[in-house]
């Protein structure tokens, strides 16, 4: 589950991570009031207006701007709110901005020059250990840094059983070229950041930039936080932070129906039970000359209602030219799935998209007979390759 910047910063701050302070606003008038409140609390004279969407690269799309007066705060907020913000991480249509974050200006003059760093915490699936990835090149696209100057990206792997050790936090601060008070502040920042990552059950923390201010504070100026969906039962307060406006509406509908669905860009819809079989089915479609339009796992209870809901989701995609149903009857009987397909087909009326159904496992022979005798425009298949050939034929 992705969070907005302001939500991610609230979680970080609750675990002792120092952040760039800000107040979220949904109208230009609220933005001005937020700026006034920040001036009273922090003494900041300038403010940064930041669009709140689930995508990076907001500054490149005009979604992050500096305001040097209250009039500019109101003007910039008016321009950003309601705009369709296009960034390197959005679709060509962009995302509508519903709210902005008004923050304090932390690039103030002082005894030293501010420095920007990159830092993220995530799981290294190759080693089974958590990892802190960091760089001196903060404020830039980390992908570009990795490609052009890979030697400037550092990794610190952390044994989950031991946690972050104090020497590792010091090593990170040292590699970032810090000393004195800034060194101490960075070790404190890293320790608090890792604690927040573990205790919030997150799958990703990305702070770009982490800022060393001119008076040697170390703060998170940005925050990209992704919470592990599987841990939400432990964090009901985080579940309430979900902004469904930022998510794919078809995927939201699937979630409400209890279906595992991921929208893709292809032309063949998939309805499968089991994640492994779903991935193999997508490979099958690719080999047959098609492109999978979705990942859809209906799970082990593929009754008529569930199958009908899955069909509705697939057919909402206008690019779908065929549907492949590939079910292995282990827990669920194939004849039950077949009856569900027949009932769903009849309930939905005329479906113009060709449907290929492969049912294998318990009562597969009865299921094939049900499909073949239904009188519906549904093609049955027994073997994997047979299903692939039929997909290829309908796409030709």
C-alpha positions as CSV (number, residue, x, y, z in Angstrom):
1,X,0.0,0.0,0.0
2,X,1.5,3.3,-1.1
3,X,1.3,6.4,1.0
4,X,1.4,10.1,0.2
5,X,4.5,12.0,1.2
6,X,2.8,13.7,4.2
7,X,1.5,10.4,5.5
8,X,4.9,8.7,5.2
9,X,6.5,11.6,7.0
10,X,4.0,11.3,9.9
11,X,5.0,7.6,10.3
12,X,8.7,8.4,10.2
13,X,8.3,11.2,12.7
14,X,6.4,8.9,15.1
15,X,9.6,6.8,15.3
16,X,11.9,9.7,15.9
17,X,13.0,10.5,12.4
18,X,13.4,14.2,11.9
19,X,11.4,15.5,9.0
20,X,10.8,18.7,7.0
21,X,7.6,20.0,8.8
22,X,4.5,20.6,6.7
23,X,0.7,20.8,6.7
24,X,-1.5,19.3,4.0
25,X,-4.1,21.5,2.3
26,X,-7.0,20.8,-0.1
27,X,-7.8,24.3,-1.2
28,X,-5.7,27.5,-1.9
29,X,-7.2,29.1,1.2
30,X,-6.2,26.1,3.4
31,X,-2.7,26.4,1.8
32,X,-2.4,30.0,2.9
33,X,-3.5,29.1,6.5
34,X,-1.0,26.3,6.6
35,X,1.8,28.6,5.5
36,X,0.8,31.1,8.2
37,X,0.8,28.3,10.9
38,X,4.2,27.1,9.7
39,X,5.6,30.6,10.0
40,X,4.4,30.9,13.5
41,X,5.7,27.5,14.5
42,X,9.0,27.4,12.7
43,X,9.8,31.0,11.7
44,X,10.1,30.0,8.0
45,X,9.6,32.9,5.6
46,X,9.5,30.9,2.4
47,X,7.4,27.7,1.8
48,X,7.5,24.8,-0.6
49,X,4.2,23.7,-2.2
50,X,4.2,20.0,-3.1
51,X,1.6,18.1,-5.0
52,X,0.5,14.9,-3.2
53,X,0.2,12.0,-5.6
54,X,1.5,8.4,-5.6
55,X,4.4,9.0,-8.0
56,X,7.9,10.3,-8.0
57,X,9.4,13.0,-10.2
58,X,6.8,15.5,-9.2
59,X,9.2,18.4,-9.5
60,X,9.9,17.6,-13.1
61,X,6.2,17.8,-13.9
62,X,5.8,21.2,-12.1
63,X,4.3,19.7,-9.0
64,X,6.9,21.1,-6.5
65,X,7.5,24.8,-6.3
66,X,9.0,27.4,-3.9
67,X,6.8,30.2,-2.7
68,X,8.4,33.4,-1.3
69,X,5.2,35.0,0.0
70,X,1.7,34.1,1.1
71,X,0.4,35.4,-2.3
72,X,2.7,33.0,-4.1
73,X,1.6,30.2,-1.8
74,X,-2.0,30.9,-2.9
75,X,-1.2,31.3,-6.5
76,X,1.0,28.1,-6.8
77,X,-1.6,26.1,-4.8
78,X,-4.3,27.2,-7.2
79,X,-2.2,26.1,-10.2
80,X,-1.3,22.7,-8.8
81,X,-4.6,21.7,-7.2
82,X,-6.8,20.0,-9.8
83,X,-4.0,19.8,-12.4
84,X,-3.2,16.5,-14.2
85,X,0.3,16.0,-13.1
86,X,2.5,14.0,-15.5
87,X,5.8,12.6,-14.2
88,X,8.2,9.9,-15.4
89,X,6.3,7.5,-13.0
90,X,2.7,8.2,-14.2
91,X,0.8,7.3,-17.3
92,X,0.5,9.6,-20.2
93,X,-2.7,11.0,-18.7
94,X,-1.0,11.8,-15.4
95,X,-2.7,12.0,-12.0
96,X,-5.2,14.5,-10.7
97,X,-3.8,16.5,-7.7
98,X,-6.4,16.6,-4.9
99,X,-4.1,18.0,-2.2
100,X,-0.9,19.8,-1.6
101,X,1.7,19.7,1.2
102,X,2.9,23.1,2.4
103,X,6.3,22.7,4.0
104,X,8.9,24.8,5.7
105,X,11.9,26.0,3.8
106,X,14.9,24.1,5.1
107,X,17.6,25.4,2.7
108,X,18.4,28.4,4.9
109,X,21.9,30.0,5.1
110,X,24.2,29.0,8.0
111,X,27.6,27.9,9.0
112,X,28.0,25.4,6.2
113,X,26.5,24.4,2.9
114,X,23.5,22.1,2.8
115,X,24.1,18.6,1.4
116,X,21.6,16.2,-0.2
117,X,21.8,12.5,0.1
118,X,19.8,9.5,-1.1
119,X,18.7,6.7,1.3
120,X,16.3,3.8,1.1
121,X,15.5,0.7,3.2
122,X,14.2,-2.4,1.5
123,X,14.5,-6.2,1.4
124,X,17.3,-7.7,-0.7
125,X,15.4,-10.8,-1.9
126,X,18.7,-12.3,-3.2
127,X,20.2,-12.6,0.3
128,X,17.1,-12.6,2.5
129,X,18.4,-9.6,4.4
130,X,17.2,-6.0,4.8
131,X,19.3,-3.5,3.0
132,X,20.0,0.2,3.4
133,X,21.0,1.7,0.0
134,X,22.5,5.2,0.1
135,X,24.4,7.7,-2.0
136,X,26.0,11.1,-1.8
137,X,24.0,12.0,-5.0
138,X,20.7,13.0,-3.4
139,X,18.0,14.9,-5.1
140,X,18.7,13.1,-8.4
141,X,17.1,10.0,-10.1
142,X,18.8,7.1,-8.4
143,X,18.4,5.1,-11.6
144,X,20.5,7.6,-13.5
145,X,23.1,7.6,-10.7
146,X,23.3,3.8,-10.8
147,X,23.8,3.9,-14.5
148,X,26.3,6.7,-14.8
149,X,28.2,6.5,-11.5
150,X,27.5,3.2,-9.8
151,X,30.5,3.6,-7.5
152,X,28.6,6.4,-5.7
153,X,25.9,4.0,-4.5
154,X,26.6,2.1,-1.3
155,X,24.8,-0.9,0.3
156,X,24.6,-2.0,3.9
157,X,23.0,-5.3,4.5
158,X,21.4,-6.0,7.9
159,X,20.7,-9.4,9.4
160,X,17.1,-9.4,10.5
161,X,17.9,-11.4,13.6
162,X,20.5,-8.9,14.8
163,X,19.0,-5.6,13.5
164,X,21.0,-2.6,12.6
165,X,24.2,-2.5,14.6
166,X,25.8,0.8,15.7
167,X,28.9,0.3,13.7
168,X,26.8,0.0,10.5
169,X,25.1,3.4,11.2
170,X,28.5,5.0,11.7
171,X,29.8,3.4,8.5
172,X,27.0,4.9,6.5
173,X,27.6,8.4,8.0
174,X,31.4,8.0,7.2
175,X,30.7,6.9,3.6
176,X,28.6,10.0,3.2
177,X,31.6,12.1,4.1
178,X,30.2,13.5,7.3
179,X,32.0,14.5,10.4
180,X,31.4,16.2,13.8
181,X,27.8,17.1,14.7
182,X,26.5,16.1,11.2
183,X,28.1,12.6,11.6
184,X,26.3,12.1,15.0
185,X,23.0,13.3,13.5
186,X,23.2,11.0,10.6
187,X,23.9,7.9,12.7
188,X,20.8,8.9,14.8
189,X,18.8,9.4,11.7
190,X,19.8,6.0,10.2
191,X,19.0,4.1,13.4
192,X,15.6,5.8,13.7
193,X,14.8,5.2,10.0
194,X,15.6,1.5,10.2
195,X,13.5,1.2,13.4
196,X,10.6,2.8,11.6
197,X,10.9,0.5,8.7
198,X,10.8,-2.6,10.9
199,X,8.1,-1.6,13.3
200,X,5.8,-0.2,10.6
201,X,6.0,-3.4,8.6
202,X,7.0,-1.5,5.5
203,X,8.3,-3.0,2.3
204,X,10.0,0.2,1.1
205,X,11.3,3.5,2.6
206,X,12.8,5.9,0.1
207,X,14.1,9.3,1.2
208,X,15.3,11.5,-1.6
209,X,16.7,13.8,-0.5
210,X,18.0,13.3,3.0
211,X,19.2,16.8,3.8
212,X,22.1,17.9,6.0
213,X,21.1,21.5,6.7
214,X,23.4,24.4,7.1
215,X,23.4,24.0,10.9
216,X,24.1,20.3,10.6
217,X,20.6,18.9,11.2
218,X,19.8,15.7,9.2
219,X,16.2,15.6,8.1
220,X,13.9,13.8,5.6
221,X,12.8,16.3,3.0
222,X,10.8,13.7,1.0
223,X,9.3,10.3,1.9
224,X,8.2,7.5,-0.3
225,X,6.7,4.8,2.0
226,X,5.1,1.5,0.9
227,X,3.4,-0.6,3.6
228,X,3.2,-4.4,3.3
229,X,-0.4,-5.1,2.6
230,X,-0.1,-8.4,4.4
231,X,0.7,-6.6,7.7
232,X,-2.3,-4.3,7.7
233,X,-4.2,-6.5,10.2
234,X,-1.6,-5.3,12.7
235,X,-1.8,-1.6,11.7
236,X,-5.5,-0.6,11.4
237,X,-4.4,3.0,11.7
238,X,-2.3,2.7,8.5
239,X,-5.1,1.0,6.6
240,X,-7.2,4.1,7.1
241,X,-4.5,6.1,5.2
242,X,-5.3,4.3,1.9
243,X,-6.2,6.8,-0.8
244,X,-8.3,4.9,-3.3
245,X,-8.3,7.9,-5.7
246,X,-4.7,7.1,-6.4
247,X,-5.2,3.5,-7.3
248,X,-6.4,1.7,-10.4
249,X,-10.2,1.7,-10.1
250,X,-10.4,-1.9,-11.6
251,X,-7.9,-3.1,-9.0
252,X,-9.9,-1.4,-6.2
253,X,-13.0,-3.2,-7.4
254,X,-11.2,-6.5,-7.5
255,X,-9.9,-5.9,-4.0
256,X,-13.4,-5.3,-2.7
257,X,-14.5,-8.5,-4.5
258,X,-11.7,-10.5,-2.8
259,X,-9.9,-11.1,-6.1
260,X,-6.2,-10.8,-6.7
261,X,-6.0,-8.6,-9.8
262,X,-3.2,-6.6,-11.5
263,X,-4.0,-4.5,-14.6
264,X,-1.6,-4.9,-17.5
265,X,-1.4,-3.6,-21.1
266,X,-2.1,-6.7,-23.2
267,X,-5.0,-8.1,-25.2
268,X,-5.7,-11.5,-23.6
269,X,-7.5,-11.6,-20.3
270,X,-6.5,-14.3,-17.8
271,X,-8.6,-16.0,-15.1
272,X,-6.6,-18.5,-13.1
273,X,-6.5,-20.1,-9.7
274,X,-3.1,-19.9,-8.0
275,X,-0.3,-17.4,-8.5
276,X,2.2,-19.9,-9.9
277,X,-0.3,-21.1,-12.5
278,X,-1.2,-17.5,-13.3
279,X,2.4,-16.7,-14.1
280,X,2.8,-19.8,-16.3
281,X,-0.5,-18.9,-18.1
282,X,0.9,-15.4,-18.8
283,X,4.0,-17.0,-20.3
284,X,1.8,-19.3,-22.4
285,X,-0.1,-16.3,-23.8
286,X,3.1,-14.6,-24.6
287,X,4.5,-17.6,-26.5
288,X,1.2,-17.8,-28.4
289,X,1.8,-14.4,-29.8
290,X,-0.5,-12.5,-27.4
291,X,0.1,-10.2,-24.5
292,X,-1.5,-10.7,-21.1
293,X,-4.1,-8.0,-20.2
294,X,-4.1,-8.8,-16.5
295,X,-3.0,-11.0,-13.7
296,X,-6.1,-12.5,-12.0
297,X,-6.1,-15.2,-9.4
298,X,-9.6,-16.2,-8.4
299,X,-8.4,-18.4,-5.5
300,X,-9.8,-21.7,-4.4
301,X,-13.5,-20.8,-4.3
302,X,-14.3,-20.2,-7.9
303,X,-18.1,-20.3,-7.7
304,X,-20.5,-18.6,-10.1
305,X,-20.5,-15.3,-8.3
306,X,-16.7,-15.1,-8.1
307,X,-16.3,-16.1,-11.7
308,X,-18.9,-13.6,-12.9
309,X,-17.1,-10.9,-10.9
310,X,-13.8,-11.9,-12.6
311,X,-15.4,-11.8,-16.1
312,X,-16.8,-8.3,-15.4
313,X,-13.3,-7.0,-14.4
314,X,-11.6,-8.5,-17.4
315,X,-14.3,-7.2,-19.8
316,X,-13.9,-3.6,-18.5
317,X,-10.6,-3.5,-20.5
318,X,-11.5,-2.5,-24.1
319,X,-8.2,-3.9,-25.3
320,X,-9.1,-7.5,-24.4
321,X,-9.6,-9.6,-27.6
322,X,-9.8,-13.0,-25.9
323,X,-10.1,-14.6,-22.4
324,X,-8.2,-17.7,-21.3
325,X,-9.6,-19.5,-18.2
326,X,-7.0,-21.9,-16.8
327,X,-8.1,-23.7,-13.6
328,X,-6.4,-26.6,-11.8
329,X,-9.0,-28.4,-9.8
330,X,-7.3,-29.4,-6.6
331,X,-9.2,-27.8,-3.7
332,X,-12.0,-26.7,-6.0
333,X,-13.7,-29.2,-8.3
334,X,-13.5,-28.5,-12.0
335,X,-17.2,-29.3,-12.6
336,X,-18.0,-26.6,-10.0
337,X,-15.9,-24.1,-11.8
338,X,-17.4,-25.1,-15.2
339,X,-20.9,-24.6,-13.8
340,X,-19.8,-21.2,-12.5
341,X,-18.6,-20.2,-15.9
342,X,-21.8,-21.4,-17.6
343,X,-24.0,-19.6,-15.0
344,X,-21.9,-16.4,-15.2
345,X,-22.0,-16.4,-19.0
346,X,-25.8,-16.7,-19.0
347,X,-26.1,-14.0,-16.3
348,X,-24.0,-11.5,-18.2
349,X,-25.8,-12.0,-21.6
350,X,-24.0,-11.9,-24.9
351,X,-20.2,-11.9,-24.5
352,X,-18.5,-11.0,-27.8
353,X,-15.0,-11.9,-26.7
354,X,-13.9,-15.5,-27.4
355,X,-13.4,-17.6,-24.3
356,X,-11.0,-20.5,-24.1
357,X,-11.4,-22.7,-21.0
358,X,-8.9,-25.2,-19.7
359,X,-9.9,-27.2,-16.7
360,X,-7.6,-29.9,-15.3
361,X,-7.8,-31.9,-12.1
362,X,-10.7,-33.2,-10.0
363,X,-13.8,-34.0,-12.2
364,X,-12.1,-32.4,-15.3
365,X,-14.0,-34.8,-17.6
366,X,-17.3,-33.8,-16.2
367,X,-16.3,-30.1,-16.5
368,X,-15.4,-30.5,-20.1
369,X,-18.8,-32.1,-20.8
370,X,-20.6,-29.3,-19.1
371,X,-18.8,-26.7,-21.2
372,X,-19.2,-28.6,-24.5
373,X,-22.9,-29.2,-23.9
374,X,-23.7,-25.7,-22.6
375,X,-24.5,-24.3,-26.1
376,X,-22.4,-21.3,-25.3
377,X,-19.6,-19.9,-27.4
378,X,-16.9,-21.2,-25.2
379,X,-14.0,-23.4,-26.4
380,X,-12.7,-26.1,-24.1
381,X,-9.1,-27.3,-24.0
382,X,-7.4,-30.2,-22.1
383,X,-3.7,-29.7,-22.6
384,X,-1.7,-26.5,-22.0
385,X,-0.5,-26.4,-25.6
386,X,-4.0,-26.9,-26.9
387,X,-5.1,-23.8,-25.0
388,X,-2.2,-21.9,-26.4
389,X,-3.1,-22.9,-30.0
390,X,-6.7,-21.8,-29.5
391,X,-5.5,-18.4,-28.1
392,X,-3.3,-18.0,-31.1
393,X,-6.1,-18.9,-33.5
394,X,-8.6,-16.4,-32.1
395,X,-5.9,-13.7,-32.2
396,X,-5.0,-14.4,-35.8
